[in-house]
Amino acid sequence: MKPLFRHLVSASLLGLSAFSLTAHADDFRAGFVSTDRIFREANMAKAAQVKLEQEFSKREKDLVDLRNGLKSASDKFEREAPTLSDTQRATRQKSLVEQDREFQRKTREFQEDLNARKNEELQQVIDRANKVVRQVAEAEKYDVILQEAIYINPKYDITDKVIKALNTATGPVPSASSNPSK
């Protein structure tokens, strides 16, 4: 009799805990935010992109000019190589190799500097967006906000709210009634 009683008690407890989990699941609110969309659509992210383009446009133009000059010198060398003496050919080849090394070095430095600045600017966007996401989550009583998902039902996507809040001067959070996720 005791084993049967234990099984009944265990089954009853399992049933109660499953009922309790169901009741808690009804209160659970989840949301989703697309960081890619924020980087594409938020004014702050667009402004960061423009700032980077302005900051690096002269260096980029200088690199393009250097590359074009190197290509022009290389083409000229190819045309004139058959008529040059061995000494002249070796000297010009050495000069072209040095110019190419200089171009490669400047290109690497440019990419490193650009990537570092881009990371700085994007980090500011991420920090501000995370604050807004927290504000939306707290104001609308979300239990969890996800940033990466393979699939998300659009009714749980709060990205528009976050972008709207980021685009306003003070970043207020839209009302809870604008996108229910239940």
N, C-alpha and C positions, 0 to 999 in steps of 0.2 A: 503494500500500500504506500509506503513512504516514497519509492521511486516514482510512482504514478502521481503522487501529490507534488513532488519536486518538478516534474515535467509540466504539470498544470500551472504551477506558480511561475515557472520559467516562461511558458508560453504567454501567460497573462502579462508578465513584465515586458516581454518583447512586444506584445501588442500595444501596451501603453506607451512604450518608448517610440514605437513607429507612429502612433497617433500624435505624440508630442513633437516628433520631428516634422510631421506634416503641418502641424499648427505653426511651428516656427518657420517652415519654408514659405508659408503664405505671407509672412512679414518680411521675408528676405527680398531686397531690391538690389539688382545688379545693373550696371551701366557699362558702356564702352565708349572710348574716345580714340580717334584716329590721329596719331601724331603726324603721319604723313600729310593728312589734310590740313592740319594746323600749320605745318611748315609751308604748305602751298598757298593757303587762303588767308591766314591771319595777317593783318596789316603790319604787326610788329615783325613778323618773319619776312614779309615783302620789303620792309624798310631795311632790315638787316642785309638782305640780298643786294639792294641798291647801294647801300653803304659800302659793301665789299667790292662791288663792281667799280665804284668810283675810286676807292682806295687802291685797287690793283690794276686799273685800266692802263695807266701809263707804263707800268712794268710789263704788262702783257703786250702792249704795242711795241715796246723796246725789244722784247723777245721775238715777236713776229718780224720786226725789221732785221734783227740779227740773223734769224733763220733764213730770210730772203736773201740777205747779203751773202751768207755762207753758201746757199744754193747757187747764187749767181757766180760766185768765185769758183765753185766746184765745176759748174757748167763751162765757164771760161777755161779752166784748167784742162778739162776733157777735150775741148776744141783745139787748144794750143799745145797739148802734151806732145803730139808727134813732131812738132817743129822745135821743141826745146832741147837744150843740151841735157845730159844726164845730171849735171850739177844743178841747173835751173829747175829741172823737174823734181829733184829730191828736195830742194829748198821750198818750192811751192807746195809739195805734198806735205812736208813737215808743217808749214804754215797753216794749211787747211786742217790738219789733224789737231793742231793747237787751237784753232778757231772753233772746231767742233767740240773739243773738250770744254772750252770756255762756255759755249752755248749749252752743253749738257749740264754743266755745273750751275749756271744761272737758271736753267729750267727747273732743276731739282730744288734750288733755294726758293724759287718762286712758288712751286707746289707746296713745299713745306710751310712757308710763311702763309700762303693762302689757306691751307688746311688748318693751321693753328688759329688764324683769325676767324675762319668759318666756325670752328668748334667753339670759340669764345662767344661769338654772336648767337649761335644756336643754343648754347647753354643758357644764355639769358632768356631766350624764348621758352625753353623747356622749363626753367625755374618759374617764370611768370605763368605759363600754362598749368603747371602742377599746382600752383596756388589757386588758380581759378577752378581747376578740377576739384580740389579739396573744398572750396567754397560751395560749388554746385552740389557735391556729395553731402556736405553737412546740411545745406539748406533744404535739400530734397530728401534727406534721410536715406541715402544709398548705403548699402552695406559693403559693396565692393565696386570699384571701377577698374575695368581691364583696359590695357593699351594694345595688346596684341592678341589676335584671335584668327583662326582659320575661317570661321563663319560667325556672323553676328546678325541677329534679327534687327532690322532697322529701328524697331520701336525701342530698343535699348541703347541706341547710339545717341550720345549727348554731345557729340562733336560740334554741332551747330551752336549749341548753347555756349560752349567754351569759346568758340571763335567769336561769337557775338560779344561776349564779355571781354575778351581780349581786345576787340576792336573799339570798345567804348573807352573814353578817356579815363574813367575811374575804375572800370572793370566790375560793375555791379553784376550780381548774379540774377538771371531771369527767374521769374516766378515758377513755383513747382508745378503749376497747372499747365505749363506750355508743352510738356512732353512727358506724360505719365509712362512709367515703365512696368506697370503691373498688368 
